[in-house]
Amino acid sequence: MGANVNSTGAPSWSVDPRTVANTAKLVRDICDYYGIPCDRQHVLAHNEVTATACPGGLDVDEVVRLANGGSASTPTQKTVTPTPKPAASNIPSGFTPENGTFVNGDTQIMNRVGAPSTSAHQGGYLPAYGEWPYDSWAKVGNYTWIHHMWGNKHIFLPVREWPSGTAWGTFK
């Protein structure tokens, strides 16, 4: 996989439209693969997490818009799409319905795709202090798991180990 490169340097930082389109496709593929919501809360510019000039002239709002099916001719604007309330049929068997948000503590947590199990397919990571909306929870094995749907995928996040230990973050 190649790197994204600006067409020019500072101060204009121009980026070829093909680079923007390829970046959007990569972002969409990564979000789909790891079950990460493809929105500006979850897709961040490098300079939003560390001190750097990167990504230069790459408009991350445009990348996310294109990754979600927008066109290059659509003007860039920040929009927030409300998260739909889960249908009861999306709640896994044995899980208790509850809409909330888990706010992680100081250590990233790996989510699992398809089943609440450490042997299930590895998803992405909820970063330290990141937020995770959930629609239900259950104690399965040695963990308390929270759940949400991403597209048609069931995504599970362990948030506490049993029998000892406290939750690895807070709930709101």
N, C-alpha and C positions, 0 to 999 in steps of 0.2 A: 504494500500500500504506500502511495506517495504522500508527500506533505502538501499542505496548502501554502501557496506562496503568493504574496502581493505582487501585482504587476509593476508597481513603483513603490518607493520607500516614502518616508516622511517628507514633506508634511501631507501629501495628498493620499497616500496609502491606497491607491486604486487596486481593485480586485476584479479580475476577469469574470464576467457573468457565468462562464462555464465552471469556474472554480466554486462559485456560490451554489450553482445547481448540484454539482458533485458533492459538495459538503452537505447540502440538504438531504441528498439521498443517503449518504453515510449516516447522518444523524438519525434519519427515519429507521434505517436498518438496525442501528445499535439500540434505539429505543424499543423497537419491536422484539429484538432478540432477548433483551434483558428485562422486558416488561416495565420500562421506565416511561412515565407520562412524557409526551413530546410537547412540552410547554416551557415558557421562560422561567418557571420556578425550578425546573429540573435540568434544562439545557442552559448552561452558563458559559460565558466567554472566559477565556483564560485570565484576563485581567479582573474578572469578578471574584476570583478565588486566590489570586496572588499578585504581587506587584510586578507588572510587566506591561509592555506596550502591545503585546499580543492580545487580540487578533488583528491589530492594525486597522485596516479599512473594511474588514469583514463585518457586515451588519448581521448580528446574531438574531435579531428580531425577524429579518428577512429570511434567514436560513430556517428558522422554526416555522414561519409561515409557509415557505415552499415545502418543507418536510411534511406539512399537514395538508398538502394538495393545493396551496395557493399558486397563483401564476406570477411570473416575473413582471407582468404589467400591472398587477394589483399594487396600489400604493401601500407602503409600509405603515402599519399602525399597530399599536399595542392593544390587544384584545384579551379579555379573560373569558374563557369558556367555562360556564358552570359545570361542575361535576354532577352527572346525573345520579339520582338516588338509586341504589341497587334494587333490582327486582328480587323478590323473595327466592326465585328459582336460582339466583346466582350464589346463594349462601350454601356452602358445602354442608353435607350431612354431618351432624354432630357439632356444628358451630352455632354459637349464640349470636343472633343479629344485634348489631350495635354500630351506629354511625359515630365515628370519632376520628381523632387525629393523634397519632403517636409521635412524640417529639423525642428523638434519639438523644442519648447521653454523649459521652466523649469518645466512643469507639464505633467505627463503622460496623454494620451488621449485613451479612449476605442474605438476600431473599432467595426463595426457592420457587420453582415454577412447577405447577401441576399437583403438588402434594405437600402437606405439612410434615416434611421429613428431611433430615440432614443428608439423606441419600438421594433425594429428588434432584432434578436438574438444577444446577446453580444458575441463579439469575444475576442481577446486578447487586450493588451495595447501597444501602441507605447510609449516607455519610454521617459523620459525627455532627450532632445538632440538627440533622435533617428532619423533615416532617414526612409522615406517611399516613395518608387517609385510609381508613379501613371501614369495612361494612359488617364485620363479624369477628369473633374470637373463639378459641377453644384450647383446652389443655390436651395436648397429644404427646404421648411419650413423656420425655423429661422437660418439655418446653410448653410455655404458653405461646400460641401462634395467633397472629392477626392476619386477616385476609382482605384482598380486594381483587377486582377484575381489571385486567388491562386488555381491552379488545375482547377476545374470546378465551383468554388465558387466566387461570386461577393463579394468583401470586400470593405467597405466604411469607411472613416474616416472623422469626422467633423473637420474643421480647422479654422472656424471663426463663431461667432454668429452675427446675424443681429437683429435689424438694427444698433445697436451700436457695437463698438469693432473692433479691428484690428485682423489680422491673429495671431494665437497662435504660429507661428514659421515663418520660411522664406522658400522661394522657390528657387530652382536652376535647 
